[in-house]
């Protein structure tokens, strides 16, 4: 119940009184909840979000799999928010499995997912979020109002969720 209040009521009230940036900071500072692959998959499935892997597997120790093991709940709910807000098809092609770059806000630490590049999703990101400086590797980036980063890596979107984006 406390989580529902934090995720629904607090942001709603904040929007009404114009304090959303402060709520985003609180959301980012709150404790992360890690999910199992099964828990995340159930939420994605219920939201109509698909996932795929070149290895047709979900083992987080195999780079050709797409795994959600130890993914942050804010990442799961952030992807769901993207799907709901955009109305676009969303297919996850990368999760917490090995083989991604390391770092604090990494795939392995549960902050990132890769999604397929569809025209609908690209148009939504370009038209809704703010274009920011290119990433160090040259990838074009957009930032949502909640502070999440959407990087165009050419063949897919690499998304960093610091919070759930108003879920």
WOTA-V209688 format. One record per residue. N is the residue number from 1. RES is the residue in one small letter. PHI is phi in radians with two decimals (* if undefined). NEAR is the number of other C-alpha atoms within 8 Angstrom. Layout:
N|RES|PHI|NEAR / N|RES|PHI|NEAR
This chain:
1|x|*|4 / 2|x|-1.06|5 / 3|x|-1.12|6 / 4|x|-1.09|8 / 5|x|-1.05|9 / 6|x|-1.13|9 / 7|x|-1.48|10 / 8|x|-1.98|10 / 9|x|-1.22|9 / 10|x|-1.05|10 / 11|x|-1.09|12 / 12|x|-1.11|8 / 13|x|-1.10|8 / 14|x|-1.07|11 / 15|x|-1.09|9 / 16|x|-1.11|7 / 17|x|-1.79|6 / 18|x|1.37|6 / 19|x|-1.96|9 / 20|x|-0.97|9 / 21|x|-0.98|7 / 22|x|-1.15|7 / 23|x|-1.20|11 / 24|x|-1.05|11 / 25|x|-1.09|8 / 26|x|-1.16|8 / 27|x|-1.04|8 / 28|x|-1.16|8 / 29|x|-1.45|6 / 30|x|-1.25|6 / 31|x|-1.13|4 / 32|x|-1.53|7 / 33|x|-1.97|7 / 34|x|-1.52|9 / 35|x|-1.99|13 / 36|x|-1.42|10 / 37|x|-1.02|12 / 38|x|-1.09|8 / 39|x|-1.10|8 / 40|x|-1.14|13 / 41|x|-1.06|9 / 42|x|-1.12|8 / 43|x|-1.18|9 / 44|x|-1.07|12 / 45|x|-1.04|9 / 46|x|-1.11|7 / 47|x|-1.53|9 / 48|x|1.42|7 / 49|x|-1.62|13 / 50|x|-1.82|9 / 51|x|-2.58|8 / 52|x|-2.62|9 / 53|x|-2.59|11 / 54|x|-1.20|6 / 55|x|-1.64|6 / 56|x|0.93|9 / 57|x|-2.66|9 / 58|x|-2.32|9 / 59|x|-1.29|9 / 60|x|-1.30|13 / 61|x|-1.71|6 / 62|x|-2.15|9 / 63|x|-1.17|9 / 64|x|-1.54|9 / 65|x|-1.62|15 / 66|x|-2.08|19 / 67|x|-2.04|13 / 68|x|-2.02|17 / 69|x|-1.03|10 / 70|x|1.14|12 / 71|x|-1.28|18 / 72|x|-1.24|13 / 73|x|-1.05|12 / 74|x|-1.13|12 / 75|x|-1.23|17 / 76|x|-1.04|13 / 77|x|-1.24|11 / 78|x|-1.17|14 / 79|x|-1.12|9 / 80|x|-1.10|11 / 81|x|-1.09|12 / 82|x|-1.03|8 / 83|x|-1.06|13 / 84|x|-1.18|9 / 85|x|-1.23|6 / 86|x|-1.48|9 / 87|x|1.27|6 / 88|x|-1.67|8 / 89|x|-1.19|10 / 90|x|-2.26|10 / 91|x|-2.17|10 / 92|x|-1.50|14 / 93|x|-1.99|12 / 94|x|-2.67|13 / 95|x|-2.28|15 / 96|x|-1.71|17 / 97|x|-1.13|18 / 98|x|-1.10|9 / 99|x|1.92|6 / 100|x|-1.72|8 / 101|x|-1.08|6 / 102|x|-1.52|7 / 103|x|2.38|6 / 104|x|-1.02|5 / 105|x|-1.70|9 / 106|x|-1.88|13 / 107|x|-1.03|15 / 108|x|-1.06|14 / 109|x|-1.50|13 / 110|x|1.58|15 / 111|x|-1.58|14 / 112|x|-2.15|16 / 113|x|-2.42|14 / 114|x|-1.88|12 / 115|x|-2.24|13 / 116|x|-1.10|11 / 117|x|-1.55|9 / 118|x|-2.03|7 / 119|x|-0.97|6 / 120|x|-1.03|9 / 121|x|-1.13|12 / 122|x|-1.05|9 / 123|x|-1.09|8 / 124|x|-1.08|10 / 125|x|-1.07|10 / 126|x|-1.10|10 / 127|x|-1.57|6 / 128|x|-1.91|7 / 129|x|-1.79|11 / 130|x|-1.68|9 / 131|x|-1.20|9 / 132|x|-2.12|8 / 133|x|-1.02|6 / 134|x|-1.07|9 / 135|x|-1.20|9 / 136|x|-0.94|5 / 137|x|-1.54|5 / 138|x|1.65|6 / 139|x|-1.10|11 / 140|x|-1.22|12 / 141|x|-2.27|13 / 142|x|-2.26|13 / 143|x|-2.11|13 / 144|x|-1.33|12 / 145|x|-1.06|8 / 146|x|-1.47|10 / 147|x|1.75|10 / 148|x|-1.30|13 / 149|x|-1.99|11 / 150|x|-1.99|13 / 151|x|-1.89|12 / 152|x|-1.49|11 / 153|x|-1.70|9 / 154|x|1.59|6 / 155|x|-1.60|7 / 156|x|-2.83|10 / 157|x|-1.65|13 / 158|x|-1.83|12 / 159|x|-1.99|12 / 160|x|-1.89|13 / 161|x|-1.80|13 / 162|x|-1.48|10 / 163|x|-2.73|14 / 164|x|-1.48|14 / 165|x|1.26|13 / 166|x|1.56|10 / 167|x|-1.12|8
